[in-house]
């Protein structure tokens, strides 16, 4: 499955040693390597589309939702650099990245099963606190699984295949997210599974979706773990010109943070604006659509209208993920024509305008149109920054720098988690729809920041 198509050797004058470039992989090998992300994103989409709804069912107020969503960026900020640092220095029978991918997948599977049942564990802890705890456990385990996947693609591919590798990864992310997003809607509308439940309990259509999502995630991860090979340490040493940092542990992580490549710093601003916008979209879309389009009174979480709004949001999130999956396949060609910066900036502008346009829509069906633009932005966000970054990173530090790059994803979410609810309450007067408009503005700022990035030359 890892068929070598070509292999080249170049002489590095400074190091006075032969450096063999990594062999190109077949399309089948790249797809096998990325299948696990299909499973991860199925679970991630279930969380994104239903966590706010579940927490509101357990008693959370709208202005407090961003605080609960802080679990994801906080755990990501802590976990991903540590996992990246550890996986850079790990080698056993499963390889370097795969042990962490498998361990994280097992914990994520359990969290998916227990999260919607938090209300039934009231004898142990209050439902809201239990739900928040399960959400944090799920976020932690997803981060353990997700970070090595980014590094795995960069580990195994030559620079000339980075765009294709991350594009295929994004395509599978989109397909997984489609399934995760559409399952609650599918069970309710086509399988006649109940979409309502007594106060304090999660509807059956959501419960069944989480069960199926857990199974999909586990099977997909096992597929990648057992069909993908990794380069052993001695192979890495002859395919890179960098040397292993003598610093270990926290000191090594801090040293790498201080010495991050310039392109990584510049891309940090792009990521900040993009992920600030995404956090607002994930947190506030359900209440925004329920109140602005379905005219559901604020605080109503048990009515059929609120359930319809929640199910429709899951369906809409599936739409943008379908678009991202298809768009990702065309991104390498678009990047060849416009450059990676141009392709990413254009995608962010389209997504930003689409988010702003939601304010002017009153028909639920018409919400499909802006989801197309959001899908274009999402497809690019998941691939282009990593493609631009990978060319500037030393191979032996791919894991740690991919983990540190996650800082620029988690920091904006933390800022939004702390300030987002206050902004909605005091500046937008509890109008959740304005948080969606704000998200659109931040995507456009991300496009402006993209044009200031100086890309490393591809070797």
C-alpha positions in Angstrom: 0.0 0.0 0.0 3.0 2.3 0.4 4.3 1.9 -3.1 7.3 4.0 -3.9 6.9 5.9 -7.1 10.1 7.8 -7.1 13.2 8.3 -4.9 15.8 10.9 -5.1 19.1 11.7 -3.3 20.6 15.1 -2.9 24.0 16.2 -1.5 23.8 18.6 1.4 27.0 20.6 1.3 26.8 22.0 4.8 26.2 18.7 6.4 28.5 16.8 4.0 26.2 13.9 3.9 23.7 12.4 1.6 20.1 13.3 2.3 17.5 11.0 0.7 14.2 12.7 0.1 11.1 10.8 1.2 9.5 8.6 -1.4 6.2 9.7 -3.0 3.2 7.6 -1.9 0.4 6.2 -4.0 -3.1 7.8 -3.6 -4.3 4.6 -1.9 -1.6 4.9 0.7 -2.5 8.5 1.4 -6.2 7.6 1.7 -5.4 4.8 4.1 -3.3 7.1 6.2 -6.2 9.6 6.4 -9.2 7.3 7.0 -8.9 7.7 10.8 -9.6 11.4 10.4 -13.0 10.4 8.9 -13.9 8.7 12.2 -12.5 11.5 14.4 -14.5 14.1 12.5 -17.7 12.0 12.8 -17.4 12.3 16.5 -16.2 15.9 16.4 -19.2 16.9 14.3 -21.6 15.2 16.7 -20.0 17.3 19.5 -20.0 20.5 17.5 -23.6 20.2 16.4 -25.1 18.9 19.6 -23.0 20.0 22.6 -24.7 23.4 23.1 -28.0 21.7 22.7 -27.2 19.0 25.3 -25.7 21.6 27.7 -28.8 23.8 27.4 -31.0 20.7 28.1 -29.0 20.1 31.3 -29.6 23.7 32.3 -26.9 26.0 30.8 -27.8 29.6 29.9 -26.9 30.9 26.4 -24.5 33.5 27.7 -22.6 30.7 29.6 -22.3 28.3 26.7 -18.9 29.7 25.6 -17.5 29.0 29.0 -18.3 25.3 28.7 -16.9 25.3 25.2 -13.6 26.4 26.7 -12.9 22.8 27.5 -11.8 22.1 23.9 -9.2 24.9 23.4 -7.9 24.6 27.0 -7.3 20.8 26.7 -5.9 21.3 23.1 -3.4 23.9 24.3 -2.1 21.6 27.0 -2.4 18.2 25.4 -1.3 18.7 21.7 2.2 20.1 22.3 2.8 17.4 25.0 1.6 14.6 22.7 3.6 16.1 19.8 6.8 16.3 21.9 6.3 12.7 23.2 5.5 11.2 19.8 8.6 12.8 18.3 10.5 10.7 20.8 8.5 7.5 20.7 9.1 4.3 18.8 7.5 0.9 19.5 5.8 -1.9 17.6 3.0 0.4 16.5 5.4 3.2 15.5 5.7 6.8 16.5 2.3 8.4 16.0 0.0 5.4 15.9 0.2 4.5 19.7 -1.2 7.9 20.6 -3.8 7.8 17.9 -5.1 4.4 19.1 -5.2 5.4 22.8 -7.0 8.6 22.2 -9.5 6.9 20.0 -10.5 4.4 22.7 -11.1 7.2 25.2 -13.0 9.3 22.7 -15.3 6.3 22.0 -16.2 6.0 25.6 -16.8 9.7 26.0 -19.1 9.7 23.0 -21.2 7.0 24.6 -21.4 8.7 28.0 -21.8 12.4 27.1 -25.5 12.4 26.2 -26.2 10.2 29.3 -24.9 12.8 31.7 -28.4 13.6 32.8 -28.9 10.0 33.9 -25.9 10.2 36.3 -27.5 12.9 38.5 -27.0 10.7 41.6 -23.2 11.2 41.2 -23.0 14.9 40.1 -25.4 17.5 38.9 -26.2 16.9 35.2 -24.7 20.1 33.9 -21.4 19.5 35.8 -21.3 15.9 34.6 -22.0 17.0 31.0 -19.2 19.5 31.2 -16.9 16.9 32.6 -17.7 14.4 29.8 -17.2 17.2 27.2 -13.8 17.9 28.6 -12.9 14.2 28.6 -14.0 14.0 25.0 -12.0 17.1 24.0 -8.9 15.8 25.7 -9.1 12.4 24.0 -9.8 13.9 20.6 -6.7 16.1 21.0 -4.6 13.1 21.8 -5.8 11.4 18.6 -5.9 14.4 16.3 -2.4 15.9 16.8 -0.4 12.8 15.7 -2.6 12.6 12.5 -1.3 16.0 11.3 2.2 15.0 12.0 1.7 11.5 10.4 0.9 13.1 7.0 3.9 15.4 7.2 6.1 12.5 8.4 5.3 10.2 5.5 5.0 12.6 2.6 7.6 14.6 0.6 7.0 18.3 0.4 5.7 18.0 -3.1 2.8 15.9 -1.8 1.8 18.0 1.2 -1.0 19.8 -0.5 -2.5 16.5 -1.8 -2.1 14.8 1.6 -3.8 17.5 3.6 -6.5 17.9 0.9 -7.3 14.2 1.0 -7.4 14.4 4.8 -9.8 17.4 4.5 -12.0 15.5 2.1 -12.3 12.6 4.6 -12.9 15.1 7.4 -15.8 16.5 5.4 -17.3 13.1 4.8 -17.1 12.2 8.4 -18.5 15.5 9.5 -21.4 15.1 7.1 -22.3 11.8 8.6 -21.9 13.1 12.2 -23.9 16.2 11.4 -26.8 14.5 9.6 -27.3 11.5 11.9 -29.7 13.3 14.4 -31.8 14.6 11.5 -31.8 11.3 9.7 -32.9 9.3 12.8 -35.7 11.8 13.5 -37.0 12.3 10.0 -36.4 9.0 8.3 -36.3 6.4 11.1 -39.2 7.9 13.2 -36.9 8.1 16.3 -38.2 10.5 18.9 -36.7 14.0 18.6 -38.1 15.3 21.9 -37.7 14.2 25.5 -38.8 15.2 29.0 -37.0 18.2 30.5 -33.4 17.3 31.4 -33.1 14.4 29.0 -31.5 14.1 25.6 -33.8 12.9 22.8 -33.4 9.4 21.4 -32.4 10.6 17.9 -29.3 12.3 19.5 -28.5 9.3 21.7 -28.5 6.9 18.8 -26.4 9.2 16.7 -23.7 9.2 19.4 -23.7 5.4 19.6 -23.2 5.1 15.9 -20.6 7.8 15.9 -18.6 6.0 18.5 -18.6 2.8 16.4 -17.5 4.7 13.3 -14.7 6.5 15.0 -13.2 3.3 16.5 -13.4 1.3 13.2 -11.9 4.2 11.2 -9.0 4.6 13.6 -8.2 0.9 13.6 -8.2 1.0 9.8 -5.4 3.6 9.7 -3.4 2.1 12.5 -3.2 -1.3 10.8 -2.8 -0.2 7.2 -0.2 2.6 7.6 3.5 2.2 8.0 5.8 4.8 9.6 9.5 5.6 9.0 11.7 4.2 11.8 14.1 6.6 13.6 17.0 5.6 11.4 15.1 6.4 8.2 14.0 9.8 9.6 17.7 10.6 10.2 18.6 10.1 6.6 15.6 12.0 5.2 16.2 15.2 7.2 19.0 17.7 7.6 18.1 18.8 11.2 19.5 17.3 14.3 17.6 16.2 17.4 17.3 19.0 20.0 19.2 18.1 23.1 16.6 19.7 25.4 13.8 17.4 26.7 10.5 17.9 28.5 9.1 21.3 29.2 12.5 23.0 28.5 12.6 21.5 25.0 9.0 22.6 24.3 9.7 26.1 25.5 12.9 26.3 23.4 11.0 25.1 20.3 8.3 27.7 21.0 10.8 30.5 21.1 12.5 29.4 17.9 9.5 28.7 15.8 9.9 29.5 12.1 8.8 33.0 10.9 6.1 31.5 8.6 4.6 29.8 11.7 4.3 33.1 13.5 2.7 34.8 10.5 0.2 32.0 10.0 -0.6 32.3 13.7 -2.6 35.5 13.0 -4.5 33.8 10.2 -5.4 31.0 12.5 -6.4 33.4 15.3 -9.0 35.2 13.2 -10.2 32.0 11.6 -10.7 30.0 14.8 -12.3 32.9 16.7 -14.9 33.0 13.9 -15.4 29.2 14.0 -15.8 29.1 17.7 -18.6 31.7 17.5 -20.3 29.7 14.8 -20.2 26.4 16.6 -21.4 27.8 19.9 -24.1 30.2 18.8 -25.5 28.8 15.6 -28.2 26.7 17.3 -29.6 29.4 19.5 -29.2 32.0 16.7 -31.2 29.9 14.2 -33.7 28.9 16.8 -34.4 32.5 17.9 -33.8 34.4 14.6 -35.3 32.1 12.1 -37.6 29.7 14.0 -38.7 32.5 16.4 -38.2 30.3 19.5 -38.3 32.3 22.7 -34.9 32.6 24.5 -34.5 29.9 27.1 -37.0 27.4 25.4 -35.1 24.2 25.0 -37.9 21.6 25.2 -40.3 22.7 22.5 -40.7 20.9 19.1 -39.7 24.2 17.4 -36.4 24.2 19.3 -35.8 20.5 18.4 -36.5 21.3 14.8 -34.0 24.2 14.9 -31.4 21.9 16.5 -31.9 19.2 14.0 -31.8 21.6 11.1 -28.6 23.1 12.3 -27.1 19.6 12.4 -28.3 19.2 8.8 -26.8 22.6 7.8 -23.5 21.7 9.4 -23.5 18.6 7.2 -24.0 20.7 4.1 -20.9 22.8 4.8 -18.9 19.7 5.5 -20.0 18.1 2.2 -18.9 21.2 0.4 -15.5 21.2 2.2 -14.9 17.6 1.3 -15.5 18.3 -2.4 -13.7 21.6 -2.4 -10.6 20.0 -0.8 -10.2 17.9 -3.9 -9.9 21.0 -6.1 -7.8 23.0 -3.7 -4.4 21.7 -4.9 -5.2 22.9 -8.5 -6.6 26.2 -7.2 -3.5 26.7 -5.2 -1.4 26.1 -8.3 -3.2 28.9 -10.1 -3.6 31.4 -7.3 -0.8 30.3 -4.9 -1.6 28.9 -1.5 -2.0 32.3 0.0 -4.4 33.5 -2.7 -6.5 30.3 -2.5 -6.8 30.5 1.2 -7.6 34.2 1.3 -10.3 33.9 -1.3 -11.8 31.0 0.6 -11.9 32.9 3.9 -13.6 35.9 2.2 -16.3 33.7 0.7 -16.9 32.1 4.1 -17.0 35.5 5.9 -19.5 37.0 3.5 -21.6 33.8 3.9 -21.7 34.1 7.6 -22.8 37.7 7.5 -25.6 36.9 5.0 -27.3 34.6 7.6 -28.6 37.7 9.4 -30.7 38.5 6.3 -32.3 35.1 6.0 -35.7 34.2 7.4 -36.5 31.0 5.5 -34.7 27.9 7.0 -34.2 26.3 3.6 -32.3 29.4 2.3 -29.7 28.8 5.0 -28.3 26.1 2.8 -26.8 28.8 0.5 -24.4 30.4 3.0 -23.4 26.9 4.2 -21.9 26.4 0.8 -19.6 29.4 1.3 -18.8 28.4 4.9 -17.8 24.9 3.5 -15.4 26.5 1.1 -13.7 28.4 4.0 -13.7 25.3 6.2 -12.1 23.1 3.6 -9.3 25.6 3.2 -8.8 26.2 6.9 -8.3 22.5 7.4 -5.6 22.1 4.7 -4.0 25.3 3.4 -2.4 26.6 6.6 -0.9 23.2 7.3 0.4 22.9 3.7 2.0 26.3 4.0 3.5 25.5 7.4 4.9 22.0 6.7 7.4 23.2 4.2 9.1 25.4 6.8 9.3 22.7 9.6 12.3 20.4 10.3 11.1 16.8 10.0 12.3 15.6 13.4 10.3 18.3 15.0 7.2 17.9 13.0 5.2 16.6 15.9 6.1 19.3 18.4 5.6 22.1 15.9 2.3 20.8 14.8 1.3 20.7 18.5 2.6 24.2 19.1 0.8 25.5 16.0 -2.3 24.4 17.8 -1.7 27.3 20.2 -2.9 29.6 17.4 -6.1 27.5 17.2 -6.8 27.3 21.0 -5.9 30.9 22.0 -8.6 32.5 19.9 -11.2 30.0 21.2 -10.2 30.7 24.8 -10.5 34.4 24.1 -13.9 33.9 22.6 -15.0 31.5 25.4 -14.2 34.2 28.0 -15.5 37.2 26.1 -18.0 35.8 23.6 -20.8 35.4 26.1 -20.2 38.8 27.5 -20.2 40.4 24.1 -23.5 38.7 23.2 -25.1 39.7 26.5 -23.9 43.3 26.8 -23.1 44.4 23.3 -25.6 42.4 21.3 -28.3 42.4 24.0 -28.7 38.6 24.0 -29.1 38.4 20.2 -27.1 35.3 19.3 -27.4 36.1 15.6 -25.0 39.0 16.0 -22.3 36.5 17.1 -22.6 34.9 13.7 -22.2 38.3 12.0 -19.1 38.9 14.1 -17.7 35.5 13.0 -18.0 36.6 9.4 -16.1 39.8 10.1 -13.3 37.8 11.7 -13.0 35.4 8.7 -12.5 38.4 6.5 -9.7 39.7 8.8 -8.1 36.2 8.5 -8.1 36.7 4.7 -6.2 40.0 5.1 -3.7 38.4 7.4 -3.2 35.5 5.0 -1.8 37.9 2.3 0.9 39.0 4.7 2.4 35.5 5.1 5.7 34.8 3.5 5.7 31.2 2.3 8.8 29.0 2.5 10.0 27.8 -0.8 9.0 24.2 -1.6 12.0 22.0 -2.1 
